[in-house]
Amino acid sequence: MHKKLIFFFLLINTITYSQHTDRFKEFTAHIKPIDSTIIDIKFSNGKLKETGIINIYEYGDYQYQIYSGKITKYYRSGVIKSIDELDSFGNLLSSQLYDYEGTPYCYMNTLKIDTEAKNLDEFFNSEKHLSILIYSKRYRFSPFSNKWFLLEEGKYINGTKTGEWTKYNRDGTVKQTTSL
């Protein structure tokens, strides 16, 4: 079983993502995990709380444990809370958030990941070198129409809104467009 798991992670680690810039791919090409751990955390009631994978990297005297791959989190009731897809270094590739009934209310998709790290120390010990562009859609439930509607959509760079953001009314018409 352990050998199959190692092969699986080596296979995943060789996969590159279109979100990564050439500079990011070149910088990380030689960085390989030394091990990995499967996440299987349960609530006290026995239901799943979180599943996924942690990659373990070694640099200098330190080992870095970094979430990677598909990470699924659950509410105590057993309903999925979120599904995140992360690259080998813990950067978000996509995310879907769910309410208590299991209805998705937020979707994020990473469009670009870049790094300006000069060395591995900076890469593993800081996030200042990263530039991550994410497209986001947020939905809201309207008790008046008894349905979900697109509330807003736009892009973030490193967690800060950027570019054009559009907010919508309950009927789907544009409420406001803002350029940041």
Secondary structure as the mmCIF struct_conf table of DSSP 4:
data_model
#
loop_
_struct_conf.conf_type_id
_struct_conf.id
_struct_conf.beg_label_comp_id
_struct_conf.beg_label_asym_id
_struct_conf.beg_label_seq_id
_struct_conf.end_label_comp_id
_struct_conf.end_label_asym_id
_struct_conf.end_label_seq_id
HELX_RH_AL_P HELX_RH_AL_P1 HIS A 2 THR A 14
TURN_TY1_P TURN_TY1_P1 SER A 18 GLN A 19
STRN STRN1 HIS A 20 HIS A 20
HELX_RH_AL_P HELX_RH_AL_P2 ASP A 22 THR A 28
TURN_TY1_P TURN_TY1_P2 ALA A 29 HIS A 30
BEND BEND1 ILE A 34 ILE A 34
STRN STRN2 ASP A 35 LYS A 42
TURN_TY1_P TURN_TY1_P3 SER A 44 ASN A 45
BEND BEND2 GLY A 46 LYS A 47
STRN STRN3 LEU A 48 TYR A 59
TURN_TY1_P TURN_TY1_P4 GLY A 60 ASP A 61
STRN STRN4 TYR A 62 TYR A 74
TURN_TY1_P TURN_TY1_P5 ARG A 76 SER A 77
BEND BEND3 GLY A 78 GLY A 78
STRN STRN5 ILE A 80 LEU A 86
TURN_TY1_P TURN_TY1_P6 SER A 88 PHE A 89
BEND BEND4 GLY A 90 GLY A 90
STRN STRN6 LEU A 92 TYR A 98
TURN_TY1_P TURN_TY1_P7 TYR A 100 GLU A 101
BEND BEND5 GLY A 102 GLY A 102
STRN STRN7 PRO A 104 THR A 115
BEND BEND6 LYS A 118 ASN A 119
HELX_RH_AL_P HELX_RH_AL_P3 LEU A 120 ASN A 125
BEND BEND7 GLU A 127 GLU A 127
TURN_TY1_P TURN_TY1_P8 LYS A 128 HIS A 129
STRN STRN8 LEU A 130 SER A 142
TURN_TY1_P TURN_TY1_P9 PRO A 143 ASN A 146
STRN STRN9 LYS A 147 ILE A 157
TURN_TY1_P TURN_TY1_P10 ASN A 158 GLY A 159
STRN STRN10 THR A 160 TYR A 168
TURN_TY1_P TURN_TY1_P11 ARG A 170 ASP A 171
BEND BEND8 GLY A 172 GLY A 172
STRN STRN11 VAL A 174 SER A 179
#
